[in-house]
Every structure is written in C-alpha cells, then in structure tokens.
Amino acid sequence: MEAAIEYCVAKILDLPVTQSELSKKYGVSVGTISKRAQEILSDEWLFHTSSPITSELINTVRWKKQGQP
C-alpha cells in the first residue's frame, strides 16, 4: 500500500514518478500499485473509510478533482 500512496501523492502533486520505479523500490508489482492507486483515488477509499490519509491530502485531491491548480 505504501507504494501506491507514494504514487498517488506524487501524481496529485505533479511530481515525476513511475509505477515501475516504485515497484523496484518497494518490491511489489506494477499491477498491485496500479490497482491500489485506483482504490486510493476513488471516493470510497478516500472519503468513506478510515485511512491514514491526512486532511491536507484529501483537500488536495478534492482541489485536483475540481480542476484547481
């Protein structure tokens, strides 16, 4: 899950990172990162379950979904 969280945060903040890089770093498959990233970015995971995501990250996701810079 850590790899997917790092991937999502990087993408939300427009930081250069690939799933392949994180796959090697964390020793998990690209497919797992992709699947978990989709779950993290879904409303169900972010907003309807208890998760370690901070309020700042949730606000960033909301702003990005609304097209804010």
PDB file of N, CA, C and O in Angstrom:
ATOM      1  N   MET A   1       0.823  -1.194   0.000  1.00  0.00           N
ATOM      2  CA  MET A   1       0.000   0.000   0.000  1.00  0.00           C
ATOM      3  C   MET A   1       0.864   1.254   0.000  1.00  0.00           C
ATOM      4  O   MET A   1       0.471   2.274  -0.565  1.00  0.00           O
ATOM      5  N   GLU A   2       2.048   1.190   0.632  1.00  0.00           N
ATOM      6  CA  GLU A   2       2.918   2.362   0.692  1.00  0.00           C
ATOM      7  C   GLU A   2       3.312   2.849  -0.695  1.00  0.00           C
ATOM      8  O   GLU A   2       3.345   4.053  -0.948  1.00  0.00           O
ATOM      9  N   ALA A   3       3.608   1.921  -1.588  1.00  0.00           N
ATOM     10  CA  ALA A   3       3.998   2.299  -2.947  1.00  0.00           C
ATOM     11  C   ALA A   3       2.863   3.030  -3.651  1.00  0.00           C
ATOM     12  O   ALA A   3       3.090   4.027  -4.337  1.00  0.00           O
ATOM     13  N   ALA A   4       1.664   2.542  -3.482  1.00  0.00           N
ATOM     14  CA  ALA A   4       0.508   3.174  -4.117  1.00  0.00           C
ATOM     15  C   ALA A   4       0.243   4.551  -3.530  1.00  0.00           C
ATOM     16  O   ALA A   4      -0.101   5.479  -4.261  1.00  0.00           O
ATOM     17  N   ILE A   5       0.396   4.694  -2.231  1.00  0.00           N
ATOM     18  CA  ILE A   5       0.205   6.002  -1.600  1.00  0.00           C
ATOM     19  C   ILE A   5       1.245   6.983  -2.116  1.00  0.00           C
ATOM     20  O   ILE A   5       0.917   8.118  -2.462  1.00  0.00           O
ATOM     21  N   GLU A   6       2.492   6.550  -2.167  1.00  0.00           N
ATOM     22  CA  GLU A   6       3.542   7.430  -2.688  1.00  0.00           C
ATOM     23  C   GLU A   6       3.259   7.810  -4.140  1.00  0.00           C
ATOM     24  O   GLU A   6       3.447   8.962  -4.532  1.00  0.00           O
ATOM     25  N   TYR A   7       2.813   6.849  -4.927  1.00  0.00           N
ATOM     26  CA  TYR A   7       2.492   7.116  -6.333  1.00  0.00           C
ATOM     27  C   TYR A   7       1.366   8.150  -6.442  1.00  0.00           C
ATOM     28  O   TYR A   7       1.463   9.093  -7.226  1.00  0.00           O
ATOM     29  N   CYS A   8       0.317   7.974  -5.669  1.00  0.00           N
ATOM     30  CA  CYS A   8      -0.823   8.894  -5.724  1.00  0.00           C
ATOM     31  C   CYS A   8      -0.437  10.301  -5.287  1.00  0.00           C
ATOM     32  O   CYS A   8      -0.817  11.283  -5.925  1.00  0.00           O
ATOM     33  N   VAL A   9       0.304  10.393  -4.219  1.00  0.00           N
ATOM     34  CA  VAL A   9       0.735  11.711  -3.747  1.00  0.00           C
ATOM     35  C   VAL A   9       1.592  12.384  -4.811  1.00  0.00           C
ATOM     36  O   VAL A   9       1.419  13.571  -5.087  1.00  0.00           O
ATOM     37  N   ALA A  10       2.510  11.640  -5.408  1.00  0.00           N
ATOM     38  CA  ALA A  10       3.362  12.201  -6.458  1.00  0.00           C
ATOM     39  C   ALA A  10       2.532  12.679  -7.641  1.00  0.00           C
ATOM     40  O   ALA A  10       2.782  13.757  -8.179  1.00  0.00           O
ATOM     41  N   LYS A  11       1.556  11.893  -8.045  1.00  0.00           N
ATOM     42  CA  LYS A  11       0.718  12.279  -9.181  1.00  0.00           C
ATOM     43  C   LYS A  11      -0.141  13.493  -8.845  1.00  0.00           C
ATOM     44  O   LYS A  11      -0.284  14.398  -9.667  1.00  0.00           O
ATOM     45  N   ILE A  12      -0.704  13.519  -7.660  1.00  0.00           N
ATOM     46  CA  ILE A  12      -1.534  14.649  -7.245  1.00  0.00           C
ATOM     47  C   ILE A  12      -0.710  15.936  -7.234  1.00  0.00           C
ATOM     48  O   ILE A  12      -1.201  17.000  -7.611  1.00  0.00           O
ATOM     49  N   LEU A  13       0.537  15.829  -6.801  1.00  0.00           N
ATOM     50  CA  LEU A  13       1.410  16.998  -6.705  1.00  0.00           C
ATOM     51  C   LEU A  13       2.237  17.222  -7.973  1.00  0.00           C
ATOM     52  O   LEU A  13       3.122  18.077  -7.994  1.00  0.00           O
ATOM     53  N   ASP A  14       1.953  16.463  -9.019  1.00  0.00           N
ATOM     54  CA  ASP A  14       2.659  16.572 -10.303  1.00  0.00           C
ATOM     55  C   ASP A  14       4.159  16.351 -10.171  1.00  0.00           C
ATOM     56  O   ASP A  14       4.953  17.045 -10.807  1.00  0.00           O
ATOM     57  N   LEU A  15       4.545  15.387  -9.350  1.00  0.00           N
ATOM     58  CA  LEU A  15       5.945  15.028  -9.210  1.00  0.00           C
ATOM     59  C   LEU A  15       6.274  13.881 -10.159  1.00  0.00           C
ATOM     60  O   LEU A  15       5.441  12.999 -10.368  1.00  0.00           O
ATOM     61  N   PRO A  16       7.463  13.878 -10.732  1.00  0.00           N
ATOM     62  CA  PRO A  16       7.818  12.817 -11.681  1.00  0.00           C
ATOM     63  C   PRO A  16       8.116  11.495 -10.971  1.00  0.00           C
ATOM     64  O   PRO A  16       9.095  11.387 -10.233  1.00  0.00           O
ATOM     65  N   VAL A  17       7.284  10.513 -11.194  1.00  0.00           N
ATOM     66  CA  VAL A  17       7.499   9.184 -10.626  1.00  0.00           C
ATOM     67  C   VAL A  17       6.753   8.185 -11.504  1.00  0.00           C
ATOM     68  O   VAL A  17       5.710   8.500 -12.077  1.00  0.00           O
ATOM     69  N   THR A  18       7.299   6.984 -11.600  1.00  0.00           N
ATOM     70  CA  THR A  18       6.608   5.936 -12.361  1.00  0.00           C
ATOM     71  C   THR A  18       6.285   4.775 -11.433  1.00  0.00           C
ATOM     72  O   THR A  18       6.925   4.574 -10.401  1.00  0.00           O
ATOM     73  N   GLN A  19       5.282   4.028 -11.830  1.00  0.00           N
ATOM     74  CA  GLN A  19       4.934   2.838 -11.069  1.00  0.00           C
ATOM     75  C   GLN A  19       6.075   1.833 -11.110  1.00  0.00           C
ATOM     76  O   GLN A  19       6.291   1.095 -10.148  1.00  0.00           O
ATOM     77  N   SER A  20       6.800   1.802 -12.212  1.00  0.00           N
ATOM     78  CA  SER A  20       7.944   0.890 -12.341  1.00  0.00           C
ATOM     79  C   SER A  20       9.038   1.221 -11.328  1.00  0.00           C
ATOM     80  O   SER A  20       9.607   0.319 -10.713  1.00  0.00           O
ATOM     81  N   GLU A  21       9.336   2.503 -11.152  1.00  0.00           N
ATOM     82  CA  GLU A  21      10.333   2.913 -10.163  1.00  0.00           C
ATOM     83  C   GLU A  21       9.917   2.481  -8.761  1.00  0.00           C
ATOM     84  O   GLU A  21      10.717   1.945  -7.994  1.00  0.00           O
ATOM     85  N   LEU A  22       8.661   2.725  -8.448  1.00  0.00           N
ATOM     86  CA  LEU A  22       8.170   2.386  -7.114  1.00  0.00           C
ATOM     87  C   LEU A  22       8.067   0.874  -6.920  1.00  0.00           C
ATOM     88  O   LEU A  22       8.232   0.372  -5.808  1.00  0.00           O
ATOM     89  N   SER A  23       7.797   0.163  -7.995  1.00  0.00           N
ATOM     90  CA  SER A  23       7.752  -1.289  -7.943  1.00  0.00           C
ATOM     91  C   SER A  23       9.096  -1.845  -7.473  1.00  0.00           C
ATOM     92  O   SER A  23       9.154  -2.737  -6.627  1.00  0.00           O
ATOM     93  N   LYS A  24      10.160  -1.305  -8.032  1.00  0.00           N
ATOM     94  CA  LYS A  24      11.507  -1.742  -7.637  1.00  0.00           C
ATOM     95  C   LYS A  24      11.834  -1.291  -6.212  1.00  0.00           C
ATOM     96  O   LYS A  24      12.416  -2.048  -5.435  1.00  0.00           O
ATOM     97  N   LYS A  25      11.463  -0.078  -5.880  1.00  0.00           N
ATOM     98  CA  LYS A  25      11.761   0.476  -4.559  1.00  0.00           C
ATOM     99  C   LYS A  25      11.094  -0.327  -3.443  1.00  0.00           C
ATOM    100  O   LYS A  25      11.711  -0.597  -2.412  1.00  0.00           O
ATOM    101  N   TYR A  26       9.827  -0.708  -3.653  1.00  0.00           N
ATOM    102  CA  TYR A  26       9.046  -1.367  -2.607  1.00  0.00           C
ATOM    103  C   TYR A  26       8.936  -2.877  -2.772  1.00  0.00           C
ATOM    104  O   TYR A  26       8.427  -3.562  -1.884  1.00  0.00           O
ATOM    105  N   GLY A  27       9.411  -3.404  -3.908  1.00  0.00           N
ATOM    106  CA  GLY A  27       9.351  -4.845  -4.125  1.00  0.00           C
ATOM    107  C   GLY A  27       7.945  -5.382  -4.337  1.00  0.00           C
ATOM    108  O   GLY A  27       7.620  -6.491  -3.913  1.00  0.00           O
ATOM    109  N   VAL A  28       7.117  -4.584  -4.999  1.00  0.00           N
ATOM    110  CA  VAL A  28       5.756  -5.019  -5.337  1.00  0.00           C
ATOM    111  C   VAL A  28       5.557  -4.866  -6.843  1.00  0.00           C
ATOM    112  O   VAL A  28       6.319  -4.164  -7.508  1.00  0.00           O
ATOM    113  N   SER A  29       4.546  -5.518  -7.369  1.00  0.00           N
ATOM    114  CA  SER A  29       4.329  -5.460  -8.811  1.00  0.00           C
ATOM    115  C   SER A  29       3.684  -4.142  -9.236  1.00  0.00           C
ATOM    116  O   SER A  29       3.000  -3.482  -8.455  1.00  0.00           O
ATOM    117  N   VAL A  30       3.921  -3.783 -10.482  1.00  0.00           N
ATOM    118  CA  VAL A  30       3.297  -2.599 -11.062  1.00  0.00           C
ATOM    119  C   VAL A  30       1.780  -2.750 -11.027  1.00  0.00           C
ATOM    120  O   VAL A  30       1.063  -1.784 -10.769  1.00  0.00           O
ATOM    121  N   GLY A  31       1.299  -3.948 -11.284  1.00  0.00           N
ATOM    122  CA  GLY A  31      -0.139  -4.204 -11.268  1.00  0.00           C
ATOM    123  C   GLY A  31      -0.764  -3.932  -9.904  1.00  0.00           C
ATOM    124  O   GLY A  31      -1.870  -3.398  -9.815  1.00  0.00           O
ATOM    125  N   THR A  32      -0.050  -4.302  -8.847  1.00  0.00           N
ATOM    126  CA  THR A  32      -0.540  -4.044  -7.493  1.00  0.00           C
ATOM    127  C   THR A  32      -0.592  -2.551  -7.218  1.00  0.00           C
ATOM    128  O   THR A  32      -1.565  -2.054  -6.651  1.00  0.00           O
ATOM    129  N   ILE A  33       0.453  -1.834  -7.617  1.00  0.00           N
ATOM    130  CA  ILE A  33       0.467  -0.379  -7.423  1.00  0.00           C
ATOM    131  C   ILE A  33      -0.701   0.250  -8.173  1.00  0.00           C
ATOM    132  O   ILE A  33      -1.410   1.098  -7.631  1.00  0.00           O
ATOM    133  N   SER A  34      -0.896  -0.161  -9.403  1.00  0.00           N
ATOM    134  CA  SER A  34      -1.982   0.388 -10.223  1.00  0.00           C
ATOM    135  C   SER A  34      -3.340   0.141  -9.587  1.00  0.00           C
ATOM    136  O   SER A  34      -4.165   1.049  -9.492  1.00  0.00           O
ATOM    137  N   LYS A  35      -3.567  -1.093  -9.154  1.00  0.00           N
ATOM    138  CA  LYS A  35      -4.855  -1.449  -8.547  1.00  0.00           C
ATOM    139  C   LYS A  35      -5.093  -0.658  -7.266  1.00  0.00           C
ATOM    140  O   LYS A  35      -6.179  -0.115  -7.062  1.00  0.00           O
ATOM    141  N   ARG A  36      -4.092  -0.592  -6.413  1.00  0.00           N
ATOM    142  CA  ARG A  36      -4.239   0.128  -5.148  1.00  0.00           C
ATOM    143  C   ARG A  36      -4.376   1.628  -5.368  1.00  0.00           C
ATOM    144  O   ARG A  36      -5.122   2.292  -4.648  1.00  0.00           O
ATOM    145  N   ALA A  37      -3.669   2.166  -6.348  1.00  0.00           N
ATOM    146  CA  ALA A  37      -3.773   3.597  -6.650  1.00  0.00           C
ATOM    147  C   ALA A  37      -5.194   3.945  -7.077  1.00  0.00           C
ATOM    148  O   ALA A  37      -5.724   4.985  -6.686  1.00  0.00           O
ATOM    149  N   GLN A  38      -5.807   3.086  -7.873  1.00  0.00           N
ATOM    150  CA  GLN A  38      -7.191   3.322  -8.282  1.00  0.00           C
ATOM    151  C   GLN A  38      -8.112   3.320  -7.065  1.00  0.00           C
ATOM    152  O   GLN A  38      -9.033   4.132  -6.975  1.00  0.00           O
ATOM    153  N   GLU A  39      -7.862   2.410  -6.136  1.00  0.00           N
ATOM    154  CA  GLU A  39      -8.666   2.359  -4.918  1.00  0.00           C
ATOM    155  C   GLU A  39      -8.471   3.622  -4.078  1.00  0.00           C
ATOM    156  O   GLU A  39      -9.435   4.186  -3.561  1.00  0.00           O
ATOM    157  N   ILE A  40      -7.228   4.058  -3.948  1.00  0.00           N
ATOM    158  CA  ILE A  40      -6.928   5.238  -3.140  1.00  0.00           C
ATOM    159  C   ILE A  40      -7.607   6.470  -3.707  1.00  0.00           C
ATOM    160  O   ILE A  40      -8.149   7.279  -2.954  1.00  0.00           O
ATOM    161  N   LEU A  41      -7.587   6.623  -5.012  1.00  0.00           N
ATOM    162  CA  LEU A  41      -8.140   7.818  -5.635  1.00  0.00           C
ATOM    163  C   LEU A  41      -9.655   7.774  -5.808  1.00  0.00           C
ATOM    164  O   LEU A  41     -10.266   8.748  -6.247  1.00  0.00           O
ATOM    165  N   SER A  42     -10.247   6.653  -5.463  1.00  0.00           N
ATOM    166  CA  SER A  42     -11.700   6.578  -5.546  1.00  0.00           C
ATOM    167  C   SER A  42     -12.316   7.239  -4.321  1.00  0.00           C
ATOM    168  O   SER A  42     -11.717   7.250  -3.246  1.00  0.00           O
ATOM    169  N   ASP A  43     -13.490   7.779  -4.485  1.00  0.00           N
ATOM    170  CA  ASP A  43     -14.178   8.422  -3.361  1.00  0.00           C
ATOM    171  C   ASP A  43     -14.389   7.458  -2.206  1.00  0.00           C
ATOM    172  O   ASP A  43     -14.330   7.866  -1.046  1.00  0.00           O
ATOM    173  N   GLU A  44     -14.631   6.198  -2.499  1.00  0.00           N
ATOM    174  CA  GLU A  44     -14.902   5.239  -1.439  1.00  0.00           C
ATOM    175  C   GLU A  44     -13.713   5.119  -0.493  1.00  0.00           C
ATOM    176  O   GLU A  44     -13.898   5.107   0.724  1.00  0.00           O
ATOM    177  N   TRP A  45     -12.516   5.030  -1.019  1.00  0.00           N
ATOM    178  CA  TRP A  45     -11.343   4.840  -0.167  1.00  0.00           C
ATOM    179  C   TRP A  45     -11.000   6.126   0.564  1.00  0.00           C
ATOM    180  O   TRP A  45     -10.743   6.111   1.768  1.00  0.00           O
ATOM    181  N   LEU A  46     -10.995   7.234  -0.157  1.00  0.00           N
ATOM    182  CA  LEU A  46     -10.573   8.486   0.454  1.00  0.00           C
ATOM    183  C   LEU A  46     -11.560   9.041   1.459  1.00  0.00           C
ATOM    184  O   LEU A  46     -11.171   9.526   2.521  1.00  0.00           O
ATOM    185  N   PHE A  47     -12.829   8.972   1.127  1.00  0.00           N
ATOM    186  CA  PHE A  47     -13.805   9.733   1.887  1.00  0.00           C
ATOM    187  C   PHE A  47     -14.769   8.896   2.714  1.00  0.00           C
ATOM    188  O   PHE A  47     -15.502   9.450   3.533  1.00  0.00           O
ATOM    189  N   HIS A  48     -14.795   7.564   2.525  1.00  0.00           N
ATOM    190  CA  HIS A  48     -15.803   6.756   3.201  1.00  0.00           C
ATOM    191  C   HIS A  48     -15.223   5.624   4.044  1.00  0.00           C
ATOM    192  O   HIS A  48     -15.964   4.778   4.545  1.00  0.00           O
ATOM    193  N   THR A  49     -13.913   5.607   4.200  1.00  0.00           N
ATOM    194  CA  THR A  49     -13.293   4.615   5.069  1.00  0.00           C
ATOM    195  C   THR A  49     -12.280   5.316   5.951  1.00  0.00           C
ATOM    196  O   THR A  49     -11.820   6.413   5.634  1.00  0.00           O
ATOM    197  N   SER A  50     -11.939   4.686   7.049  1.00  0.00           N
ATOM    198  CA  SER A  50     -10.866   5.268   7.859  1.00  0.00           C
ATOM    199  C   SER A  50      -9.552   4.876   7.211  1.00  0.00           C
ATOM    200  O   SER A  50      -9.302   3.701   6.944  1.00  0.00           O
ATOM    201  N   SER A  51      -8.718   5.869   6.961  1.00  0.00           N
ATOM    202  CA  SER A  51      -7.438   5.636   6.315  1.00  0.00           C
ATOM    203  C   SER A  51      -6.406   6.587   6.894  1.00  0.00           C
ATOM    204  O   SER A  51      -6.761   7.567   7.549  1.00  0.00           O
ATOM    205  N   PRO A  52      -5.132   6.305   6.658  1.00  0.00           N
ATOM    206  CA  PRO A  52      -4.080   7.168   7.198  1.00  0.00           C
ATOM    207  C   PRO A  52      -3.859   8.446   6.391  1.00  0.00           C
ATOM    208  O   PRO A  52      -2.901   9.174   6.652  1.00  0.00           O
ATOM    209  N   ILE A  53      -4.722   8.732   5.418  1.00  0.00           N
ATOM    210  CA  ILE A  53      -4.569   9.923   4.594  1.00  0.00           C
ATOM    211  C   ILE A  53      -4.882  11.156   5.437  1.00  0.00           C
ATOM    212  O   ILE A  53      -5.885  11.191   6.150  1.00  0.00           O
ATOM    213  N   THR A  54      -4.027  12.155   5.351  1.00  0.00           N
ATOM    214  CA  THR A  54      -4.231  13.378   6.120  1.00  0.00           C
ATOM    215  C   THR A  54      -5.265  14.272   5.470  1.00  0.00           C
ATOM    216  O   THR A  54      -5.589  14.107   4.293  1.00  0.00           O
ATOM    217  N   SER A  55      -5.779  15.214   6.228  1.00  0.00           N
ATOM    218  CA  SER A  55      -6.776  16.138   5.684  1.00  0.00           C
ATOM    219  C   SER A  55      -6.185  16.976   4.561  1.00  0.00           C
ATOM    220  O   SER A  55      -6.901  17.356   3.634  1.00  0.00           O
ATOM    221  N   GLU A  56      -4.882  17.274   4.628  1.00  0.00           N
ATOM    222  CA  GLU A  56      -4.247  18.042   3.566  1.00  0.00           C
ATOM    223  C   GLU A  56      -4.284  17.282   2.244  1.00  0.00           C
ATOM    224  O   GLU A  56      -4.558  17.873   1.199  1.00  0.00           O
ATOM    225  N   LEU A  57      -4.015  15.990   2.278  1.00  0.00           N
ATOM    226  CA  LEU A  57      -4.050  15.186   1.060  1.00  0.00           C
ATOM    227  C   LEU A  57      -5.469  15.104   0.521  1.00  0.00           C
ATOM    228  O   LEU A  57      -5.680  15.217  -0.686  1.00  0.00           O
ATOM    229  N   ILE A  58      -6.440  14.908   1.397  1.00  0.00           N
ATOM    230  CA  ILE A  58      -7.838  14.854   0.962  1.00  0.00           C
ATOM    231  C   ILE A  58      -8.226  16.165   0.300  1.00  0.00           C
ATOM    232  O   ILE A  58      -8.873  16.159  -0.748  1.00  0.00           O
ATOM    233  N   ASN A  59      -7.842  17.289   0.893  1.00  0.00           N
ATOM    234  CA  ASN A  59      -8.149  18.582   0.281  1.00  0.00           C
ATOM    235  C   ASN A  59      -7.467  18.737  -1.066  1.00  0.00           C
ATOM    236  O   ASN A  59      -8.066  19.272  -1.999  1.00  0.00           O
ATOM    237  N   THR A  60      -6.231  18.281  -1.189  1.00  0.00           N
ATOM    238  CA  THR A  60      -5.519  18.355  -2.465  1.00  0.00           C
ATOM    239  C   THR A  60      -6.241  17.540  -3.523  1.00  0.00           C
ATOM    240  O   THR A  60      -6.388  17.986  -4.661  1.00  0.00           O
ATOM    241  N   VAL A  61      -6.690  16.352  -3.154  1.00  0.00           N
ATOM    242  CA  VAL A  61      -7.421  15.511  -4.107  1.00  0.00           C
ATOM    243  C   VAL A  61      -8.707  16.204  -4.534  1.00  0.00           C
ATOM    244  O   VAL A  61      -9.044  16.212  -5.718  1.00  0.00           O
ATOM    245  N   ARG A  62      -9.415  16.775  -3.596  1.00  0.00           N
ATOM    246  CA  ARG A  62     -10.657  17.487  -3.925  1.00  0.00           C
ATOM    247  C   ARG A  62     -10.378  18.638  -4.880  1.00  0.00           C
ATOM    248  O   ARG A  62     -11.108  18.825  -5.853  1.00  0.00           O
ATOM    249  N   TRP A  63      -9.322  19.416  -4.612  1.00  0.00           N
ATOM    250  CA  TRP A  63      -8.978  20.542  -5.476  1.00  0.00           C
ATOM    251  C   TRP A  63      -8.612  20.055  -6.869  1.00  0.00           C
ATOM    252  O   TRP A  63      -9.030  20.649  -7.863  1.00  0.00           O
ATOM    253  N   LYS A  64      -7.843  18.990  -6.952  1.00  0.00           N
ATOM    254  CA  LYS A  64      -7.440  18.462  -8.262  1.00  0.00           C
ATOM    255  C   LYS A  64      -8.661  17.944  -9.033  1.00  0.00           C
ATOM    256  O   LYS A  64      -8.753  18.133 -10.246  1.00  0.00           O
ATOM    257  N   LYS A  65      -9.593  17.292  -8.334  1.00  0.00           N
ATOM    258  CA  LYS A  65     -10.800  16.791  -8.990  1.00  0.00           C
ATOM    259  C   LYS A  65     -11.647  17.938  -9.523  1.00  0.00           C
ATOM    260  O   LYS A  65     -12.357  17.785 -10.517  1.00  0.00           O
ATOM    261  N   GLN A  66     -11.571  19.088  -8.858  1.00  0.00           N
ATOM    262  CA  GLN A  66     -12.336  20.258  -9.278  1.00  0.00           C
ATOM    263  C   GLN A  66     -11.575  21.091 -10.306  1.00  0.00           C
ATOM    264  O   GLN A  66     -12.078  22.117 -10.764  1.00  0.00           O
ATOM    265  N   GLY A  67     -10.366  20.659 -10.673  1.00  0.00           N
ATOM    266  CA  GLY A  67      -9.592  21.374 -11.680  1.00  0.00           C
ATOM    267  C   GLY A  67      -8.834  22.570 -11.162  1.00  0.00           C
ATOM    268  O   GLY A  67      -8.436  23.437 -11.941  1.00  0.00           O
ATOM    269  N   GLN A  68      -8.625  22.633  -9.861  1.00  0.00           N
ATOM    270  CA  GLN A  68      -7.873  23.736  -9.280  1.00  0.00           C
ATOM    271  C   GLN A  68      -6.379  23.498  -9.494  1.00  0.00           C
ATOM    272  O   GLN A  68      -5.950  22.351  -9.618  1.00  0.00           O
ATOM    273  N   PRO A  69      -5.579  24.572  -9.539  1.00  0.00           N
ATOM    274  CA  PRO A  69      -4.113  24.401  -9.709  1.00  0.00           C
ATOM    275  C   PRO A  69      -3.450  23.794  -8.489  1.00  0.00           C
ATOM    276  O   PRO A  69      -2.236  23.592  -8.482  1.00  0.00           O
TER     277      PRO A  69
END
